[in-house]
Amino acid sequence: MSDDATSAPAPLELMQGNLDMISGVIPWGRRLGFRMTKVEKGHVWGVQPWKERLVGDPDTGVIHGGVLTAFLDNLCGTAAGSAMDHLRYVATLDLRIDYMRPAEPRRDILGEAECYHVTRSICFTRAWAFHETRDKVIATAAGAFAITKPRAPSTMGGNDAE
Amino acid sequence: MPSETLLSRAEEVAAFIARTPFAQELGMRCEVMGDEMTAILPFQDKLIGNVAIRAIHGGAIGAFLEIAAMAQVFLVSEHLVRPPRPINLTIDYMRQAHAKDLYARATITKMGRRMCSVQAVAWQDEKSKPVTTLMAHFMVGGD
């Protein structure tokens, strides 16, 4: 059982020490401006700031639903990564989003995701987007992620080719 | 006359894309042919989700498909004054989207008075090898 990954730091510790890196290394994440604010094992929090260029309806100034797709996808993926004992890259298999109520104009959106089950090859996750608390949710998401083969810790940010 | 209606509808779809800041941010456009439409998302570095393999971000593809589906609904529903509002959507990621242009087509599976059901597919090299598919419900009724 001398897997290279066993001697490496747990993903959770790496993530907690590099919160800004998690979405900072993703060009589309940087463009949207979302970031992770807190990570626990299998549980992640983040914020998607309001920006003029992310608006879906110029009459209302509300952020486009498509922005939440990327934000919730990344939250779920990060929750999945943090739930594992060894570093693994996860790829979205599917993602379902339910829109409960419109976001309020010109307001940042908070998000939270949890990974509630992990098998040998799949992580099951769910997420919530809201302004204040999960009681008044804007959108919910459910996503399944495929766990890919082990990678060295140095590639955590996706900085090299496989 | 129907053809005139469709023509003006095509212009409205273009106007809808042009006035939606986030559609502009994505950099997508729609080519309308009568009641059919192909959405195009030209590859741009900012759309990347995984730098190592230069794959387009799944969230960007999902948003592209969502807007393509909305545009298709808008195109064929003459009574709609405002773009359809999404109720829910399911995105199925089948293949990696490489660093090249993406195309999408949306099909309306059921158009009701208040809600409609839409399926959309995104591809790169071959339409028979979809990169991502989307199934969505939209509110189309009056507010």
Interface residues (C-beta under 8 A of the other chain):
Chain A: V25 I26 P27 W28 G29 R31 L32 E52 R53 L54 V55 G56 D57 P58 I63 H64 G65 G66 V67 T69 A70 F71 L72 D73 N74 A91 T92 L93 D94 L95 R96 I97 D98 Y99 T155 G157 G158 N159 D160 A161 E162
Chain B: R19 T20 P21 F22 A23 Q24 E25 L26 D45 K46 L47 I48 G49 N50 V51 A52 I53 I56 H57 G58 G59 A60 G62 A63 F64 E66 I67 P83 R85 P86 I87 N88 L89 T90 I91 D92 Y93
